[in-house]
Amino acid sequence: MRPLHLWQALPRAGYLLSAWPWRAAGYLLSSAPVGCAVLVVLLLGVAVGGVLAVVLVGLPLLALLAFSGLPVGALERRRLRLVDRRPAPTAHRPPDAPGLAAWARTRFREQATWRELGFTLVFAVLLGPLDLLTAVVALGVPLGLLGAPVVMGTVGDGQEAPVIKLWTATSWLEVSGAAALGLLALAVAGYVLGAVAAARVELTRLLIAPVEPEAGERLTELVRSRVRLVDAFEAERRRIERDLHDGAQQRLVALTMTLGMARLDAPPGPLADQLAKAHDEAGRALAELRELIQGIHPKVLADYGLGAAVADAADRSAVPVDVTVDLPGRLPEAVEAAAYFVVCEALANIGKHSGASRAGVTGRLESGRLALEIRDDGSGGAEAGKGSGLTGLADRVSVLDGRISLSSPPGGPTLLRVEIPCEWTERFA
């Protein structure tokens, strides 16, 4: 499973080769301009509020200070995404009534407003400069050592080459040693940046995105129950398919064979005609039952996976379909089932409504998510809620925390993209 934040990424073997060290460096370096801008705005606000305070006895200054933390908190919750994929919800509650006065009254009375104000002051005065200092030192020393050979090549062989202003090197052997030391220091700096950024993130989350323990437990239990419902639904679907396949279908096969034998033995006449009609009806009922079983949970999906099942659905499509499904292996059963039925419904819509001459299905894994794209060269104009079945598809995918996007301009082409997290069903198992 992909790490969600730095504390999960740091112990992993491939940490230095991943994007996490660079994310940590970007997070810390971006603190400097944000902190400077916040400090300037605060100083200007204090100056303006101080002038107004002479007239209104300090209330504008207090309101300005109180509300100055709101945009900073919103920005920091977004900046957390650089190094922390966990949700960072706001602690603010909706206003009690519409209007600016109700909004200001609600914000003024909230603890979250004052926590964000405290974070803003600490960020502008202390955290921003410390982030910048950490990033500059952690990156500057290794890069200075790695650049020693470049400096020697610039000043000339045998000349004194300054190495990060700590000592001077006069030979290629010395600068080569400095470069080797810089490579080691760069590896250490990756972990230092990660640890500092991770600690910084936890402090930020504590102040501006706190999660109540009970609410967090309820959310976790809700997600787990959602996963259990999905698994139970798929298990029940497979049980129904098995019972129909081994029970009702076998009885219909036996009935069809019996009617066929009786039809052969009956002499020509009304009885033979009735037997022939009953035999044909039994055959049609058996064909419909097989289609129903195929729609509930196809055996090819259970035995061979999503790629083979999509190819089988494409073979049965009324419109020629090009299939390119490149998956490294089997996916969670719930994900495969949802993806398969989305493809089947989309191909059925293409055959009924699009007027397309050709369609295509592609599937692959992208950063731990199954990405499916169903496209056609039809007339376009598909919209959710107008008989296209897209609402039902979106509901089916949303149960697995997935999403659907549709591009279908009038005149075509139409592209339906489905993304389903493949790790979602395992995260809370």
N, C-alpha and C positions, 0 to 999 in steps of 0.2 A: 504494500500500500504506500502511496506517495506520502511523504511527510507533510503535515499541515502547517508546521511552524518550525522555527529554528531549533528549539529544544529537541524536537524529534529528528531533525536533520543532522545536528552536530555529531552524534555518536556513530553515524553510518560511515561505512568504509569509503564510499565514493563522494563524501562531502566536498572535498577540495576540487573535484572535477565537475561538480554540479554548479548550478547558477546561484546557490544560496550564499556563498561568500560575496559575490558581486551584488546580490540583493541587499545584504547587510551593509556593505560599503555605500551603496546608493542611498539606503535609508539614513545612515548617519551623516553622510555628506549633505543630503538635502535638508537636514535640520538647520544648517547654518543660515541659508537665505530665508527660510521660513521664520527662524528665530529673530533674525535682524528685522524683517518686515513687521513682525509682531511687536518688537520693542519700539520701533519707530511709531507705529500706530498708537501704542499705549502712551508714549510720551506726548504725542500730539493730542490724544484724547484727554490726558490729564491737564494739559495747558488750556485747551478749550473749555473743559469742564470747570477748571479753576476760575476762569473769567466769568462763566455763568453762575458759579456758586456764590458770587458776591450778591447776585440778585435773588436767587432761589434757594439759598441756604443749603447748598451742597447736594441737593437731590439730583441734579443732572449728572454730577460727577459720580455719585454712587450708582445711578442707573447705567451710566456709560461703562463703568468698571465691571458691573455685574454682567452686562450683556456682551462685553468684549470677548468673553471666553467661548461664546456659542459658536462663532465661525471657526475659531481655532480648534475647538473640539471636533466639529464636523470634518475639518481638514485632516486632523490627526487620525480619525477613524478611517478615513480613506487611505491615508499614507501607510497605515498598518498593513494594508494588503501587499505591500512590497515584501514583507517578511513573515506574514501571518495570515493564513487562509481561513482561520476560524472567523465566524461572524462576530462583528463588533457593533451590537445594536446600541442605539442611543438610550439613555436613561430618562429622557424627557417624556412626559405624558402629554396627550393632546389637551389643548385649552378647554376650559369649562364652557366657554361660549364663543361664538364668532366675534371677530373684530380685534383690532390692534390692542385695545385696552385689556381685554380678557387674556390675550396672549402674553402681554407684558406682566400682568398680575400673576398668571400661572408660572411663568418663568422666574419671576422674582421670588416666589415662595418655594421653589424647588431646591433640594440639596444638590441636584446635578448641576445647576447653574453655578453655584458657588464652588463646587469641586472643579468645574472647568475653568473658572476664574483663577483658582489657586494653581491649577496646572499651567495656565497661560503665563502667569507671573514667574513660576519656577522655570518654565521652558525658555522664556525670553532671557532671563538673567543667568541661569545656570546650565540647564540641559543642552540648549543649543550650542554654546561655546564648548562644553565638554564633548559633545558628539563630534564637533568639527576637530577638536584637538586629538581625540582618539583616532579618527579616520586619517588625519594628516600624518600623525606619527606612525600608525600601523602600516600605512601604505608608503609614506615618504622614505622611511629607512630602507626597506627592501628594494624599492625602485632606485634609490640612490646608489645602493651597492651594486645592483644589476647594471646600472648605467656607467660604472667605473671604466669598463673597456672602451665605451664610446668617448668618454672624456679623455682617456689616454690617446685614442686615435686622433682626437681634435688637437691636443697640445703638442703631440709628437713624441716619438720614442725617446726615452731618457730624460724627459722633462717631468716636472712635478705635477701630478694630476690630483686635484682635491677630491676626496671621497667623502660625501655628505658633510663636508666642513669639519670632520673630526680628525682626519689625518690625511697625509698626502702620500701617494704611491708614485714610485719612480721606475717601476719595471712591469712588464706584462705579467710576470708571475704574481705580483702583488694584486694587480687588478683582476686577474683570473680568480685568485682566492677570494677577493671581495665579491665577485659575481656569484661564486658558488655559495658563499655565506648569505648573499642576498636572496638566492633561490630558497634556501632553508628558512630564512627569515620571512619570506613571502608565504610559505606554508603555515608558519606559526601565526602570521598576521591574519590569515583566513579564519583560524579558530578564535583569535582574539576579537576580531570584528564580529564574528557570529555570536560569541558569548556576550559581548557588550550590547549588541543590538537586541539580543533576546531578553536581557535584563531590562533594557530600556523599554521594550514592548510590554513586558509584564507590568512595569510601573505605569505606563500610559493606560493600559487596560484597567488597572486598578482605579485610576482617577476618573477616566472619562467613559469607560465601557464596562462598568461592573456588572457581574452576573450574579443574581441572587442564588444561593445554593439550592433552595427548594425549587425555584423556577428551572434551574439547569437540570435538576434531577427529573422534574416532570417532563421537560423537553426530551431528555434522553429516553425515558420510559415510553413517551409517545412515539418516538421514532422506532424504538424496538418493537412496540406493539404493531406499528405499521408494517415493519418487516415481517413479523409473524403472520399478519393477515395476508400479506402477499404470498408467503410460502404456503399457508393453508389453502388459499384459493387455487394455487397451481397444483397442489397435491390433490385437491378435490377434483380439479379438471382432469388430471391424469387417471384418477379412480373411475370417473364416469366414462372416460374413453376406453379404459380397460374392460369395464363391465359391458359396455355396448359391443366391443370387439369380440369378447369371449362369450357373451351371452346372447343378446338379441341378434347379432349378425349371424352367428352360427345357426340359430334357429331359423332364420330367414333363408339361409343357404340350404338347410335341410328341407324346408318347405318348398323352395324353388325346385330342388331335385325331385321331390316326391310328385309335385305337380307336373314336372316334365315327363317323368316315367308314366304317370297316369294318362297324360296327353298322348303318349305314343301307343299305349295299350287300348285307348278308347276307340270304338268304331266311329267312322264319320257320322256326323249328325249334330244336333243341338248340344248334347253333352260334351262332345269334343270341342265345339266352339267355346262353351263356357270354361272348359279346362284351359284352353289356349289363352283366353282372356285373363283368367286367374293367374296363369303362369307368367304372362307378360306383366301384369300388375305387381306380382311378387318380385320380378326382376327389377322393375323400376323402383320399388320400395327398397330393395337391397342396394341399388346404386345410390339412392338418396341417403340411406343410412351410412354408406361408406364415405360419402361427401361430408356428412355431419361429423363422423368420427375424425376425418381428416381436418376439419375445421376446429374441432375441440382441442386436440393436441396431436399433431401429425407425428407418426412414428419416425420419419426421417429426421425430424428436429430432435427427438429424444435420443436417437441412435448416433447421428452424425453431426449434429450441431447446426448453427445458424446459417453458415455458408451453403451447405447442401440443401437445407430447407428453403432458402431464398431461391436457389437455382431451380428447385422443384416447383415452387410457386410461379416462377417466371416461365417455365415450360407449359404450365396450364393457363397462362394469361392469354387473353384474346388479342393483345397487342404484342408484337415482338419486343423482347426485353434483353438488353445487354447487362450482364451481371458481373461485377467486380467486387467481391467481398474478400478482403485480405485480413484475416485474423490469426493471431499466433496460436490460438487454442480455444478450448471451450470457455464460455462465459457463464456467470451465474444463471441458473435455470429461469429465474424470473425475468432477467434481462433478455435472454434469448426468446422467451415466449412473447414478451411485449414487443420486441423488435420485429419478430416474425409476423405477428398479427397486424402491426402497423404497415408493414410492407404489403401484406395481402390486401388490406383495406385500400391502400393507396393504389395498387395495381387494379383492383376492382373499380375504383373511381375513374381511373384513366380509361379503362375499357368502356365504361358507361357514359361518361360525360365529356371527355376531353377532345374526342375526334383525332387523337394522335396516331401517327403512323409508326412511331417507335418510342420506346421508353428505355430507361436505364436505372440500375440500382448499384450504388457503390457503398461499401462499408469498410471501416477501419477503426483502429483505436487511436485516439488523440488525447494524450496526457491523462490516461486513466478513464476516458469516456468513450463509449461506443458512439461513433458518428455515422449515421446513415443518411444518404441522399437519394431521393427518388425523383427523377426528372422525366419530362416528356416534351414532345414537340407539338403539342396540341394547341387549342385555341386560347387557353389561359382563362383568366377571370374567375378562378376558384376563390371562394371566401368561406371562412368559418361561419357556421350557422345557417347556410343556405343549401342544405341537403348534401354537402360534401362529406359529412362524417368527420370533419376535422375536430370538432368539439369532443367527440368520443375518443378520438386518437389522443388528443391532448390530455384528457382525463386519465387514460390508461397509462401514459408516459409519466404524468405528474406523480402518480403513486410511487414511482421509483425515483423521484426527485429529478426527473428529466424535463426536457423542454422541446417544443416544436416551433419551427419558423417556416413561413411560407412566402414564396415569391411567385406570383402568378399574374403578371400584367395582362390586360386584354390583348389578344393576339398571340400570347405565349412568348417564350416557353414557360413551363411551370417547374419550380424546384421546391420540393419539400425536404427540409433538413430536420433530422431527429437526433438529439443528443441524450444519452442515458449514462449516468455514472456507473461504471462496472464495479467500483469498490463500495458503493453505497450500501448494498445489502450485506457486506461483510464488516462494515465499520462498527456496527452496534451489535454484532452477533455475540 
